[in-house]
């Protein structure tokens, strides 16, 4: 007769949610640390004029 497998502990249903929230906490901490770093460069503001100038590839005559 075959041996029965050892019973495993049931995993909580919310473990995936907990893992995700832990991941998000780490990401937020990482980004904040990066932004507060003395070597961090301030992000330049994206004005709409500069955006449109980049998107225009040809001018109709």
N, C-alpha and C positions, 0 to 999 in steps of 0.2 A: 504494500500500500504506500502511496506517495505521501511525502511530508507536506503538511500545510505551510503556506508561507507565513512568516511572522507578521502579526497585525501591525500596521503602521498607524501613527497618530493622524487623525483627520486634520486637514488644513483648514484654517479659518477662511470663510468666504471673502472676507474683506482684505486678505493679505495682498492681493494685487493692487488695491487702492492705496494701502499703506506704503507699498514699494514705490508707487508712482509719486505720492506726496513727498517721500524721502528724496527721490530723484529731483523733484522740483525744488525742494529746499536747497539741495546741493548746487543746482544750477544757479539759483538766485544768489547764493553766497558767493559762488565763483564769479558771476558777473559783477556783483557789487565790489568784490575785492579787486577785480580787474579795473573797474572804473575809478576806484580810490587809489590805485597804484600811482607812485610818483612818476612812473614812466608812461602813464596813460596819456593818450592824445585826445584832446577835446574834439568831439565829432562836429564837423562843420554843418551848419543848417542847410537843408535842402530847399532852396527857394524855387518857386514854380518857373521862374524865368530861365534859370540855368537848366532846369529839367527839359523844358521845351526846346531850348537851343541844342541840347544833345540829341533829342529824338528826331529833329528835322535833318534828313539826310540829303534831300535835294530841293531846290527852289524852282517852282514852275515859272517859266518865262512869260 
